Amino acid sequence: MDLTGQQLNDYRVLRRLGRGAMAEVYLAEQASLARQVALKVLSPDLASDSSYVDRFQHEARAAAALVHAGIVQIYEVGRSNGYHYIAQEYVPGRNVGELIDRHGRLEPALTLDVLRQVASALLKAAERGIVHRDIKPENVMIARSGDVKVADFGLARVDQPEGVKLTQVGVTMGTPLYMSPEQIEGKPVDARSDIYSLGVTAYHMLSGEPPFRGETPLAVAVQHLNSKAPPLMDARPDAPSGLARLVDRMIAKKPGDRPESPITLLAELRSLAKQAAEQGWGEGPENWSIAEMLTVGGDSEATAQLGRMMRQATEVNRRPRPWRRVVALVGVAAVVGGVLAAAGRPTPLLAGIEQEPVEKPDVLRQIFHAKMVGASEEAWLAVERNFPEADPYYHYLADQNLVGLYLRRQRYEDAIRLCQRLAQAGDKYPEFQRFGEAGVVVCEVTRGNRREAESALAQFPMSDGVEKLRETAPQMATMFLQARRELLSLE
């Protein structure tokens, strides 16, 4: 079947994205909210079987119970014109399987980042008593922003009422290349089974091949049960030894020999991230989210930073603000925050892939589109190019987002140019002025230009500028203070 061009309730089907054993996935436009979604439609030949319909709806319930940045979100489950569908978050980008097919072996830094973000998602699932059961490269999505999202909870096990056996449809279903021994045998599974599958995925990422191969799914399954995987260092001699040892432990045959839970795995990954920064092959944990650092017992600075942010948010909420200033603060926090957070990460493999720019009829819709696209330089440039007479606030907002984009792509000259423009925003737009002044310091310190950085720092009003920056752009405030510390340590 091909539903392209059809209307399913609120969704206009645009094009097919892929096909699975149970369903086809389409890109669709949700008319009421003017957003793109991924529409998973149950195959018509299965829709007449109530057990498949029940399992299809079970997938939606399992995933909808999980609200987490690292999990593809479910919006709606419905039926239209005889088709059963799930509307879910659309993640523009590539899955890890596609990256392996294109690039072969992937870099240890990227593997470490994927492990961290998937482990965080599995922790959320474990808290709700949910086991994914089908972690594999194709179900690990990397958005153009570099964010990782886990997809397809179709095999997820959740607590079910007595007598309800939905998982009979696929009690040992999954993908044999990545399935844990206990799942293959049909034994009870817990989060350690997902850790095994994630370990096999990491092994595949680093070596370019999964640890076991066979001519049939049964042949692969038998190896998972009975054969010890070759040590990762044999398959990838240049892999960091700490990372290789962790992956080898994740794919241990006995569940008790693996990290015992996602939170344990996250703690080990945090220690590994510190080693990665010291050894120069990856990013340290300073770019982890506050929630992740606190979950694994992060340092006191993370706790203190969270406390400061909460106090500042409370103080900001107490102050009466004109409507336009409220919009400004919300725009800076929601639109810019995600871009700057991503700027601190290594440049993802997808950084150079741009969505085709779309011209919108007014400046607000153009900004909304640019926010949704995320990694498209053209979408943000179109804000001023297409709407030169718009309020300068919107032009500054676009510039601010472009700064984050350029920082992530290490285009420091472009970032400095825009920061200098923002620094001239004046008293009418102090949030942009402070952002620009701080951004120049960050860029010059990153480029190693000490004299220029010191000159820019001398222009920044530390007395009230940092507080203003923390109110409107906390990620930039953190980057600025770190750059300042590095600069002062050179004196």
C-alpha positions as a printed NumPy array, in Angstrom:
array([[  0.   ,   0.   ,   0.   ],
       [  1.054,   3.594,  -0.468],
       [ -0.981,   6.194,   1.395],
       [  0.912,   9.205,   0.023],
       [ -1.51 ,  12.069,  -0.579],
       [ -4.289,  10.613,   1.56 ],
       [ -5.889,  12.202,   4.632],
       [ -6.126,  10.19 ,   7.852],
       [ -8.154,  12.291,  10.27 ],
       [ -5.948,  15.301,  11.103],
       [ -2.954,  14.038,   9.121],
       [ -2.093,  14.567,   5.473],
       [  0.334,  11.864,   4.325],
       [  3.333,  13.397,   2.522],
       [  5.651,  10.476,   1.7  ],
       [  6.712,   7.045,   2.851],
       [  9.715,   6.891,   5.184],
       [ 10.119,   3.15 ,   5.663],
       [  8.519,  -0.244,   6.052],
       [  8.611,  -2.832,   8.835],
       [  7.187,  -6.275,   9.503],
       [  3.984,  -4.916,  11.027],
       [  3.635,  -1.37 ,   9.758],
       [  4.66 ,   1.262,   7.275],
       [  5.911,   4.663,   8.395],
       [  5.033,   7.9  ,   6.61 ],
       [  5.916,  11.532,   6.976],
       [  2.681,  13.449,   7.516],
       [  1.522,  16.997,   8.231],
       [ -0.761,  17.477,  11.23 ],
       [ -3.123,  20.202,  10.077],
       [ -4.347,  21.441,  13.456],
       [ -0.848,  22.092,  14.846],
       [  1.014,  22.736,  11.567],
       [  3.74 ,  20.233,  12.423],
       [  5.314,  17.231,  10.779],
       [  4.856,  13.834,  12.399],
       [  5.849,  10.259,  11.677],
       [  2.707,   8.233,  11.03 ],
       [  3.06 ,   4.481,  11.676],
       [  0.229,   2.627,   9.9  ],
       [ -0.566,  -1.027,  10.651],
       [ -0.417,  -3.208,   7.539],
       [ -3.955,  -3.906,   6.231],
       [ -3.393,  -7.674,   6.139],
       [ -2.729,  -7.585,   9.907],
       [ -5.529,  -5.178,  10.814],
       [ -8.112,  -7.988,  10.633],
       [ -6.287,  -9.914,  13.382],
       [ -7.286,  -8.565,  16.781],
       [ -4.051,  -9.785,  18.39 ],
       [ -1.988,  -7.6  ,  16.05 ],
       [ -4.264,  -4.612,  16.595],
       [ -3.975,  -5.111,  20.366],
       [ -0.188,  -5.295,  20.132],
       [ -0.095,  -2.233,  17.898],
       [ -2.084,  -0.275,  20.484],
       [  0.063,  -1.783,  23.259],
       [  3.11 ,  -0.24 ,  21.582],
       [  1.46 ,   3.164,  21.695],
       [  0.549,   2.814,  25.373],
       [  4.03 ,   1.626,  26.309],
       [  5.763,   4.516,  24.569],
       [  3.193,   7.148,  25.546],
       [  3.885,   6.385,  29.208],
       [  7.467,   7.559,  28.724],
       [  8.113,  11.292,  28.524],
       [ 11.835,  11.8  ,  28.017],
       [ 14.026,  13.82 ,  25.661],
       [ 15.732,  10.612,  24.516],
       [ 12.547,   8.732,  23.598],
       [ 10.491,   9.294,  20.451],
       [  7.228,  10.76 ,  21.731],
       [  3.781,   9.364,  20.937],
       [  1.146,  11.969,  20.073],
       [ -1.95 ,   9.945,  19.23 ],
       [ -3.228,   6.478,  18.395],
       [ -6.228,   6.38 ,  16.065],
       [ -8.123,   4.86 ,  13.186],
       [ -9.245,   6.38 ,   9.891],
       [-10.632,   4.871,   6.689],
       [-10.017,   1.413,   8.092],
       [ -6.334,   2.112,   8.887],
       [ -4.925,   1.879,  12.409],
       [ -2.164,   4.433,  12.999],
       [  0.167,   5.87 ,  15.622],
       [  1.183,   9.517,  15.235],
       [  4.577,  10.109,  16.788],
       [  7.444,  12.573,  16.881],
       [  9.283,  12.953,  13.587],
       [ 13.059,  12.916,  14.02 ],
       [ 14.81 ,  14.326,  10.936],
       [ 18.22 ,  12.754,  10.696],
       [ 19.628,   9.232,  10.397],
       [ 19.525,   6.094,  12.462],
       [ 22.752,   4.497,  13.666],
       [ 22.336,   1.611,  11.226],
       [ 22.369,   4.034,   8.301],
       [ 25.495,   5.722,   9.68 ],
       [ 27.272,   2.367,   9.982],
       [ 26.278,   1.48 ,   6.403],
       [ 27.616,   4.809,   5.171],
       [ 30.754,   5.252,   7.293],
       [ 31.684,   1.761,   8.513],
       [ 33.418,   2.068,  11.869],
       [ 32.21 ,   5.043,  13.888],
       [ 34.324,   7.178,  16.178],
       [ 34.61 ,   6.264,  19.884],
       [ 33.455,   9.776,  20.886],
       [ 30.197,   9.348,  18.962],
       [ 29.719,   5.849,  20.383],
       [ 30.197,   7.152,  23.922],
       [ 27.654,   9.928,  23.334],
       [ 25.121,   7.458,  21.913],
       [ 25.642,   5.089,  24.847],
       [ 25.083,   7.89 ,  27.337],
       [ 21.871,   9.163,  25.764],
       [ 20.358,   5.706,  25.172],
       [ 21.238,   4.643,  28.735],
       [ 19.419,   7.728,  30.008],
       [ 16.335,   6.733,  27.978],
       [ 16.521,   3.142,  29.262],
       [ 16.698,   4.45 ,  32.812],
       [ 13.423,   6.308,  32.27 ],
       [ 11.855,   3.142,  30.859],
       [ 13.142,   1.029,  33.751],
       [ 11.586,   3.438,  36.24 ],
       [  8.216,   2.622,  34.651],
       [  8.854,  -1.133,  34.573],
       [  9.321,  -1.148,  30.805],
       [ 11.914,  -3.195,  28.898],
       [ 12.386,  -2.17 ,  25.264],
       [ 13.36 ,  -5.658,  23.969],
       [ 14.531,  -4.462,  20.542],
       [ 17.457,  -2.073,  20.984],
       [ 19.396,  -2.087,  17.709],
       [ 21.094,   0.471,  15.435],
       [ 17.93 ,   1.022,  13.382],
       [ 15.995,   1.983,  16.511],
       [ 18.555,   4.549,  17.67 ],
       [ 17.912,   7.835,  15.88 ],
       [ 20.41 ,  10.689,  15.678],
       [ 18.703,  13.995,  14.958],
       [ 20.442,  16.706,  12.978],
       [ 20.977,  18.519,  16.266],
       [ 23.05 ,  15.572,  17.514],
       [ 20.379,  14.475,  20.011],
       [ 19.818,  10.731,  20.244],
       [ 16.308,   9.264,  20.493],
       [ 15.186,   5.683,  21.032],
       [ 12.359,   4.579,  18.759],
       [  9.951,   1.644,  18.449],
       [  8.688,   0.305,  21.733],
       [  6.652,  -2.244,  19.765],
       [  8.173,  -5.179,  21.68 ],
       [  8.232,  -3.41 ,  25.028],
       [  7.228,  -5.462,  28.044],
       [  5.042,  -3.683,  30.545],
       [  3.15 ,  -4.984,  33.543],
       [ -0.06 ,  -6.49 ,  32.152],
       [ -3.286,  -7.561,  33.809],
       [ -3.496, -11.205,  34.801],
       [ -4.439, -13.33 ,  31.806],
       [ -3.467, -10.725,  29.199],
       [ -0.613, -12.096,  27.11 ],
       [ -0.023,  -9.578,  24.374],
       [  3.629, -10.523,  24.133],
       [  2.646, -13.988,  22.888],
       [  2.728, -12.414,  19.448],
       [  6.453, -11.885,  19.914],
       [  7.62 , -13.417,  23.151],
       [ 11.109, -13.924,  21.75 ],
       [ 10.709, -11.52 ,  18.853],
       [ 13.404,  -8.971,  18.269],
       [ 16.42 ,  -8.798,  16.001],
       [ 18.721, -11.852,  16.381],
       [ 21.865,  -9.856,  15.68 ],
       [ 21.293,  -7.874,  18.896],
       [ 19.107, -10.089,  21.103],
       [ 20.144, -11.15 ,  24.606],
       [ 20.553, -14.878,  25.394],
       [ 17.739, -14.824,  27.956],
       [ 15.371, -13.214,  25.461],
       [ 16.216, -15.818,  22.825],
       [ 15.39 , -18.571,  25.314],
       [ 12.091, -16.926,  26.234],
       [ 13.149, -16.371,  29.836],
       [ 12.07 , -13.342,  31.893],
       [ 13.946, -10.21 ,  30.869],
       [ 14.774,  -6.96 ,  32.658],
       [ 16.801,  -3.839,  31.903],
       [ 19.995,  -5.913,  31.668],
       [ 18.611,  -7.457,  28.475],
       [ 18.401,  -3.99 ,  26.919],
       [ 21.935,  -3.292,  28.174],
       [ 23.118,  -6.413,  26.313],
       [ 21.458,  -5.253,  23.078],
       [ 22.91 ,  -1.768,  23.538],
       [ 26.349,  -3.334,  24.03 ],
       [ 26.012,  -5.306,  20.797],
       [ 24.965,  -2.077,  19.067],
       [ 28.054,  -0.288,  20.435],
       [ 30.252,  -3.2  ,  19.316],
       [ 28.786,  -2.867,  15.81 ],
       [ 29.363,   0.893,  15.827],
       [ 33.017,   0.585,  16.793],
       [ 34.022,  -2.469,  14.749],
       [ 31.78 ,  -2.019,  11.731],
       [ 30.41 ,  -5.543,  12.253],
       [ 28.192,  -7.146,  14.919],
       [ 29.97 ,  -9.709,  17.134],
       [ 28.052, -12.646,  15.635],
       [ 27.192, -13.457,  12.037],
       [ 25.294, -16.349,  10.48 ],
       [ 23.45 , -17.398,   7.351],
       [ 20.132, -17.649,   9.193],
       [ 18.559, -15.939,  12.211],
       [ 18.712, -19.277,  14.043],
       [ 22.464, -19.54 ,  13.44 ],
       [ 22.986, -16.085,  14.934],
       [ 20.722, -16.849,  17.885],
       [ 22.702, -20.03 ,  18.673],
       [ 25.923, -17.995,  18.79 ],
       [ 24.394, -15.515,  21.202],
       [ 23.521, -18.469,  23.425],
       [ 26.706, -20.484,  23.197],
       [ 29.627, -18.515,  21.741],
       [ 31.752, -15.893,  23.422],
       [ 32.049, -12.698,  21.422],
       [ 35.559, -11.821,  20.206],
       [ 36.991,  -9.074,  22.463],
       [ 36.289,  -5.686,  20.988],
       [ 39.988,  -4.811,  21.047],
       [ 40.584,  -7.665,  18.588],
       [ 38.034,  -6.211,  16.191],
       [ 39.038,  -2.558,  16.813],
       [ 42.624,  -2.426,  18.16 ],
       [ 42.645,   1.385,  18.292],
       [ 39.505,   1.59 ,  20.453],
       [ 40.026,   3.21 ,  23.878],
       [ 40.648,   0.348,  26.279],
       [ 38.166,   1.554,  28.906],
       [ 35.385,   1.803,  26.354],
       [ 36.231,  -1.629,  24.924],
       [ 36.157,  -3.24 ,  28.379],
       [ 32.776,  -1.711,  29.166],
       [ 31.261,  -2.922,  25.88 ],
       [ 32.655,  -6.425,  26.498],
       [ 30.981,  -6.444,  29.927],
       [ 27.688,  -5.226,  28.481],
       [ 27.541,  -8.277,  26.184],
       [ 28.394, -10.832,  28.861],
       [ 26.297, -14.009,  28.562],
       [ 25.108, -13.943,  32.159],
       [ 22.96 , -10.949,  33.119],
       [ 24.737, -10.791,  36.491],
       [ 28.054, -10.1  ,  34.752],
       [ 26.712,  -6.975,  33.023],
       [ 26.159,  -3.531,  34.547],
       [ 23.22 ,  -4.222,  36.819],
       [ 20.991,  -1.336,  35.742],
       [ 20.865,   1.734,  33.461],
       [ 21.817,   3.974,  36.39 ],
       [ 24.904,   1.82 ,  37.037],
       [ 25.752,   2.02 ,  33.347],
       [ 25.37 ,   5.807,  33.394],
       [ 27.727,   6.072,  36.366],
       [ 30.351,   4.018,  34.509],
       [ 29.857,   6.096,  31.38 ],
       [ 30.391,   9.272,  33.398],
       [ 33.724,   7.95 ,  34.679],
       [ 34.596,   6.926,  31.139],
       [ 33.729,  10.411,  29.853],
       [ 36.207,  11.909,  32.318],
       [ 38.888,   9.534,  30.977],
       [ 37.913,  10.446,  27.41 ],
       [ 38.494,  14.151,  28.111],
       [ 41.831,  13.466,  29.803],
       [ 43.011,  11.189,  27.001],
       [ 41.705,  13.46 ,  24.247],
       [ 39.392,  11.06 ,  22.409],
       [ 36.031,  12.354,  23.622],
       [ 34.081,  14.97 ,  25.545],
       [ 33.975,  15.076,  29.327],
       [ 30.779,  14.959,  31.391],
       [ 30.613,  18.747,  31.688],
       [ 28.26 ,  18.734,  28.693],
       [ 25.887,  16.22 ,  30.251],
       [ 22.505,  17.578,  31.189],
       [ 21.917,  18.638,  34.786],
       [ 19.406,  15.787,  35.181],
       [ 21.932,  13.206,  34.001],
       [ 24.652,  14.497,  36.298],
       [ 22.377,  14.451,  39.324],
       [ 21.038,  11.   ,  38.442],
       [ 24.473,   9.434,  38.615],
       [ 25.642,  11.444,  41.617],
       [ 27.234,  14.329,  39.781],
       [ 29.562,  16.801,  41.43 ],
       [ 28.497,  19.57 ,  43.783],
       [ 28.916,  22.21 ,  41.088],
       [ 26.127,  20.608,  39.075],
       [ 23.884,  20.641,  42.136],
       [ 24.799,  24.241,  42.884],
       [ 24.17 ,  25.249,  39.285],
       [ 20.726,  23.661,  39.348],
       [ 19.912,  25.49 ,  42.581],
       [ 21.005,  28.819,  41.117],
       [ 18.928,  28.271,  38.012],
       [ 15.845,  27.418,  40.077],
       [ 16.287,  30.48 ,  42.287],
       [ 16.756,  32.707,  39.262],
       [ 13.682,  31.241,  37.584],
       [ 11.643,  31.929,  40.726],
       [ 12.89 ,  35.513,  40.915],
       [ 12.18 ,  36.105,  37.235],
       [  8.635,  34.778,  37.621],
       [  7.974,  37.191,  40.496],
       [  8.744,  40.258,  38.426],
       [  5.909,  41.758,  36.383],
       [  6.873,  41.911,  32.751],
       [  5.248,  43.429,  29.677],
       [  3.818,  40.803,  27.329],
       [  6.52 ,  41.321,  24.713],
       [  9.331,  40.79 ,  27.244],
       [  7.712,  37.534,  28.38 ],
       [  7.669,  36.381,  24.78 ],
       [ 11.302,  37.401,  24.461],
       [ 12.409,  35.374,  27.473],
       [ 10.407,  32.33 ,  26.436],
       [ 11.805,  32.592,  22.935],
       [ 15.398,  32.824,  24.137],
       [ 15.031,  29.953,  26.597],
       [ 13.141,  27.563,  24.332],
       [ 14.63 ,  28.371,  20.957],
       [ 18.211,  29.247,  21.799],
       [ 18.738,  26.953,  24.768],
       [ 18.619,  23.737,  22.778],
       [ 20.977,  25.079,  20.127],
       [ 23.554,  26.246,  22.669],
       [ 23.333,  22.986,  24.6  ],
       [ 24.128,  21.135,  21.388],
       [ 26.975,  23.559,  20.664],
       [ 28.996,  22.065,  23.497],
       [ 28.943,  18.615,  21.944],
       [ 31.253,  17.181,  19.31 ],
       [ 30.092,  17.99 ,  15.784],
       [ 27.73 ,  15.153,  14.881],
       [ 28.059,  13.163,  11.666],
       [ 24.793,  14.712,  10.521],
       [ 25.91 ,  18.311,  11.035],
       [ 26.42 ,  18.973,   7.338],
       [ 23.012,  17.673,   6.273],
       [ 20.506,  20.468,   5.764],
       [ 16.764,  20.209,   5.309],
       [ 15.491,  22.028,   2.276],
       [ 14.566,  25.548,   3.418],
       [ 10.886,  26.418,   3.372],
       [  9.701,  30.008,   3.009],
       [  6.858,  30.931,   5.365],
       [  4.275,  33.716,   4.908],
       [  5.168,  35.695,   8.027],
       [  8.119,  36.104,  10.362],
       [  6.619,  34.192,  13.302],
       [  5.933,  31.138,  11.173],
       [  9.423,  31.379,   9.702],
       [ 10.917,  31.379,  13.214],
       [  8.74 ,  28.445,  14.237],
       [  9.831,  26.534,  11.129],
       [ 13.486,  27.321,  11.809],
       [ 13.112,  26.07 ,  15.375],
       [ 11.567,  22.811,  14.156],
       [ 14.24 ,  22.248,  11.507],
       [ 16.964,  22.978,  14.072],
       [ 20.157,  22.467,  12.083],
       [ 19.223,  24.473,   8.969],
       [ 21.286,  27.624,   8.551],
       [ 19.107,  28.702,   5.64 ],
       [ 15.931,  28.585,   7.723],
       [ 17.363,  31.085,  10.223],
       [ 18.945,  33.287,   7.545],
       [ 15.52 ,  33.526,   5.909],
       [ 14.135,  35.348,   8.958],
       [ 15.893,  38.599,   8.048],
       [ 16.258,  37.978,   4.318],
       [ 12.518,  37.427,   3.763],
       [ 11.263,  39.854,   6.424],
       [ 13.646,  42.852,   6.468],
       [ 10.94 ,  45.184,   7.85 ],
       [ 10.124,  42.953,  10.843],
       [ 10.823,  44.057,  14.413],
       [ 14.617,  43.862,  14.983],
       [ 13.883,  41.581,  17.922],
       [ 13.167,  38.742,  15.481],
       [ 16.369,  39.407,  13.536],
       [ 18.383,  39.304,  16.768],
       [ 16.647,  36.092,  17.782],
       [ 17.654,  34.489,  14.476],
       [ 21.224,  35.742,  14.912],
       [ 21.339,  34.234,  18.384],
       [ 20.319,  30.833,  17.087],
       [ 22.829,  31.056,  14.257],
       [ 25.585,  31.723,  16.799],
       [ 24.794,  28.387,  18.458],
       [ 24.775,  26.677,  15.072],
       [ 28.123,  28.206,  14.087],
       [ 29.713,  27.32 ,  17.43 ],
       [ 28.704,  23.709,  16.971],
       [ 30.214,  23.694,  13.489],
       [ 33.346,  25.518,  14.712],
       [ 32.692,  28.441,  12.364],
       [ 34.04 ,  30.94 ,  14.862],
       [ 34.491,  33.892,  12.492],
       [ 30.819,  33.707,  11.499],
       [ 29.813,  33.363,  15.16 ],
       [ 31.948,  36.389,  16.169],
       [ 30.46 ,  38.491,  13.377],
       [ 26.945,  37.859,  14.643],
       [ 27.959,  38.262,  18.289],
       [ 29.419,  41.67 ,  17.508],
       [ 26.157,  42.655,  15.867],
       [ 24.175,  41.419,  18.868],
       [ 26.484,  43.37 ,  21.179],
       [ 25.248,  46.547,  19.464],
       [ 21.587,  45.768,  20.247],
       [ 21.616,  48.419,  22.971],
       [ 19.466,  49.043,  26.016],
       [ 16.256,  48.215,  24.166],
       [ 17.366,  44.594,  23.859],
       [ 19.77 ,  43.995,  26.778],
       [ 19.337,  40.217,  26.64 ],
       [ 20.778,  40.14 ,  23.109],
       [ 23.483,  42.687,  23.919],
       [ 24.844,  40.612,  26.822],
       [ 24.597,  37.42 ,  24.766],
       [ 26.673,  38.986,  22.001],
       [ 29.308,  40.396,  24.357],
       [ 29.67 ,  37.031,  26.101],
       [ 29.717,  35.156,  22.802],
       [ 32.717,  37.143,  21.553],
       [ 34.667,  36.143,  24.669],
       [ 33.722,  32.472,  24.227],
       [ 34.738,  32.462,  20.557],
       [ 38.063,  34.232,  21.069],
       [ 39.049,  31.996,  24.002],
       [ 38.124,  28.915,  21.97 ],
       [ 40.272,  30.155,  19.079],
       [ 43.171,  30.886,  21.408],
       [ 43.156,  34.638,  20.749],
       [ 44.068,  35.844,  24.226],
       [ 44.469,  39.537,  23.459],
       [ 41.109,  39.773,  21.661],
       [ 39.444,  37.754,  24.415],
       [ 40.822,  40.018,  27.151],
       [ 39.644,  43.088,  25.26 ],
       [ 36.159,  41.648,  24.865],
       [ 36.032,  40.576,  28.512],
       [ 36.946,  44.113,  29.614],
       [ 33.817,  45.382,  27.831],
       [ 31.498,  42.942,  29.613],
       [ 29.706,  44.396,  32.7  ],
       [ 30.297,  41.611,  35.231],
       [ 28.294,  43.382,  37.949],
       [ 24.906,  42.775,  36.342],
       [ 25.702,  41.243,  32.964],
       [ 26.112,  37.671,  34.201],
       [ 22.779,  37.737,  36.009],
       [ 21.056,  39.073,  32.891],
       [ 22.719,  36.355,  30.836],
       [ 21.686,  33.657,  33.285],
       [ 18.082,  34.815,  33.092],
       [ 17.832,  34.672,  29.322],
       [ 20.544,  32.272,  28.095],
       [ 21.863,  30.059,  30.91 ],
       [ 23.887,  27.835,  28.587],
       [ 25.775,  30.832,  27.196],
       [ 26.301,  32.059,  30.767],
       [ 27.922,  28.729,  31.659],
       [ 30.13 ,  28.804,  28.549],
       [ 31.095,  32.435,  29.218],
       [ 32.087,  31.805,  32.844],
       [ 34.14 ,  28.786,  31.824],
       [ 35.901,  30.834,  29.128],
       [ 36.553,  33.585,  31.678],
       [ 38.087,  31.085,  34.119],
       [ 40.345,  29.721,  31.399],
       [ 41.409,  33.237,  30.431],
       [ 42.168,  34.303,  33.989],
       [ 44.163,  31.122,  34.617],
       [ 46.599,  32.216,  31.908],
       [ 47.496,  35.401,  33.736]])
